[in-house]
Amino acid sequence: MKPTSLTSTEQAGQLLQLVCFNLADEEYGIDINCVQEVIRVQRITPIPQMPASVLGVINIRGNIVPVFDLRRQFGLPEKTFGEATKILVMRLGKITLSIIVDRILDNLKLEPAQIDPAPEVKLKIDKECINGLGQTGERMIIIINLAAIDRMLRKEIGAKRTL
């Protein structure tokens, strides 16, 4: 079954390439075309009066990039940063943002037939933030709708102050 939230090229039968990562023992994937780079955790400068899901900002080659904690945004349990913790830097149009992930897993290609729509049950994550569920072998990957997450996070930040 094809999800209705995928782009027309994905619906046309092209492979969806994902960067897969862990958050709280759950597997997530983001379209590889949005991923700019993966970096080690570095000093994050907190910004006062930001929502809990905004850890602060980092400086990447002279660019100030906000760092978001999807664990907090999705209501997942907190975890201290470890050796495997990474910052996933993404580009969405002209906007650069980053998220903390527990571990980068791999890059994965999925056929449209391997992707189901988000379930019609109440989730901790807003349904609009999920493009679908990818299945390959024993793995189930929650495919993130980065544009929806960006809108949600920026709306939350905008209520306090802009970065």
C-alpha positions as CSV (number, residue, x, y, z in Angstrom):
1,M,0.0,0.0,0.0
2,K,1.4,3.4,-1.0
3,P,1.4,6.3,1.5
4,T,-0.3,9.4,0.3
5,S,2.3,11.7,1.9
6,L,5.3,10.7,-0.3
7,T,6.4,12.8,-3.1
8,S,5.3,12.2,-6.7
9,T,8.8,10.8,-7.7
10,E,8.6,8.3,-4.8
11,Q,5.1,7.4,-5.9
12,A,6.2,7.0,-9.5
13,G,8.3,4.0,-8.4
14,Q,11.7,5.4,-7.6
15,L,13.7,4.1,-4.6
16,L,13.5,6.1,-1.4
17,Q,17.0,6.5,0.0
18,L,17.2,7.0,3.8
19,V,19.7,7.8,6.4
20,C,18.6,5.6,9.3
21,F,19.3,6.3,12.9
22,N,18.2,5.2,16.4
23,L,16.3,7.2,19.0
24,A,15.4,5.3,22.2
25,D,15.6,1.8,20.5
26,E,13.3,2.9,17.7
27,E,14.6,3.2,14.1
28,Y,13.9,6.3,12.1
29,G,14.9,7.4,8.6
30,I,15.3,10.7,6.8
31,D,15.5,11.2,3.1
32,I,19.2,11.2,2.2
33,N,18.7,14.2,-0.1
34,C,18.1,16.4,3.0
35,V,21.1,15.2,4.9
36,Q,24.1,17.5,4.6
37,E,26.5,15.8,7.0
38,V,26.9,13.7,10.2
39,I,29.2,15.2,12.9
40,R,30.3,14.3,16.3
41,V,28.6,16.0,19.3
42,Q,30.3,19.2,20.0
43,R,29.8,22.1,22.3
44,I,26.2,23.2,22.1
45,T,25.5,26.8,23.2
46,P,22.2,27.0,25.0
47,I,19.8,29.8,24.1
48,P,17.8,31.2,27.0
49,Q,14.0,30.8,27.1
50,M,13.9,28.2,24.3
51,P,11.5,25.2,24.4
52,A,12.9,22.0,25.9
53,S,13.3,20.4,22.5
54,V,15.9,23.1,21.5
55,L,19.2,22.2,22.9
56,G,20.9,25.4,21.6
57,V,23.1,26.2,18.6
58,I,26.4,25.0,17.1
59,N,28.9,26.7,14.8
60,I,29.6,24.7,11.7
61,R,32.2,26.4,9.5
62,G,30.9,29.8,10.5
63,N,27.2,29.0,10.2
64,I,25.0,29.0,13.3
65,V,22.8,25.9,13.3
66,P,20.0,25.1,15.8
67,V,20.2,21.7,17.5
68,F,16.9,20.0,18.2
69,D,16.3,17.0,20.5
70,L,13.7,14.8,18.9
71,R,13.7,12.6,22.0
72,R,12.1,15.4,23.9
73,Q,9.8,16.4,21.0
74,F,8.5,12.9,20.6
75,G,8.1,12.3,24.4
76,L,10.9,9.6,24.5
77,P,13.0,9.0,27.6
78,E,16.1,11.2,28.1
79,K,19.5,9.7,27.5
80,T,23.0,11.1,28.1
81,F,25.2,11.5,25.1
82,G,27.6,8.6,24.4
83,E,30.3,7.8,22.0
84,A,27.8,6.8,19.4
85,T,25.7,10.0,19.7
86,K,25.9,12.1,16.6
87,I,24.5,15.3,15.2
88,L,22.6,14.9,11.9
89,V,22.9,18.2,10.0
90,M,20.1,18.7,7.4
91,R,19.3,21.2,4.7
92,L,15.7,21.9,3.9
93,G,15.5,24.5,1.2
94,K,17.5,27.5,2.5
95,I,17.3,26.3,6.1
96,T,20.0,24.3,7.9
97,L,19.0,22.5,11.1
98,S,20.3,19.6,13.1
99,I,19.1,16.9,15.4
100,I,20.8,14.7,18.0
101,V,20.5,11.0,17.3
102,D,21.6,8.1,19.5
103,R,23.4,6.3,16.7
104,I,23.6,6.4,12.9
105,L,22.7,3.0,11.6
106,D,23.1,2.9,7.8
107,N,21.8,4.1,4.5
108,L,18.9,2.2,3.2
109,K,17.0,2.1,-0.1
110,L,13.3,1.2,0.0
111,E,11.0,0.5,-2.9
112,P,7.5,2.1,-2.7
113,A,6.0,-1.4,-2.0
114,Q,8.1,-1.6,1.2
115,I,6.5,1.6,2.6
116,D,3.2,1.7,4.3
117,P,1.3,4.8,5.5
118,A,1.5,5.9,9.1
119,P,-0.9,4.0,11.2
120,E,-4.3,5.5,12.0
121,V,-3.8,5.2,15.8
122,K,-2.8,7.9,18.3
123,L,0.9,8.3,18.4
124,K,3.3,10.4,20.6
125,I,4.5,11.8,17.3
126,D,2.1,14.0,15.3
127,K,1.0,11.9,12.3
128,E,1.9,14.7,9.9
129,C,5.6,14.2,11.0
130,I,5.6,10.7,9.6
131,N,5.8,10.0,5.9
132,G,5.3,6.3,6.5
133,L,6.7,3.1,7.9
134,G,9.4,1.3,5.9
135,Q,9.8,-2.5,6.2
136,T,12.8,-4.5,5.2
137,G,13.3,-8.0,6.7
138,E,12.8,-7.7,10.4
139,R,13.3,-4.0,10.5
140,M,10.5,-1.3,10.8
141,I,11.7,2.2,10.0
142,I,9.7,5.3,10.9
143,I,10.1,7.6,7.9
144,I,10.3,11.2,9.1
145,N,8.6,14.1,7.3
146,L,11.4,16.6,7.8
147,A,9.4,19.5,6.4
148,A,6.6,18.9,9.0
149,I,9.1,18.5,11.8
150,D,10.8,21.7,10.7
151,R,7.4,23.6,10.7
152,M,6.5,22.2,14.1
153,L,9.9,23.1,15.7
154,R,10.0,26.6,14.1
155,K,6.5,27.3,15.2
156,E,7.5,26.3,18.7
157,I,10.6,28.5,18.6
158,G,8.8,31.4,17.0
159,A,6.4,31.5,20.0
160,K,9.5,32.3,22.1
161,R,12.1,33.9,19.8
162,T,13.7,33.2,16.5
163,L,17.2,31.8,16.1
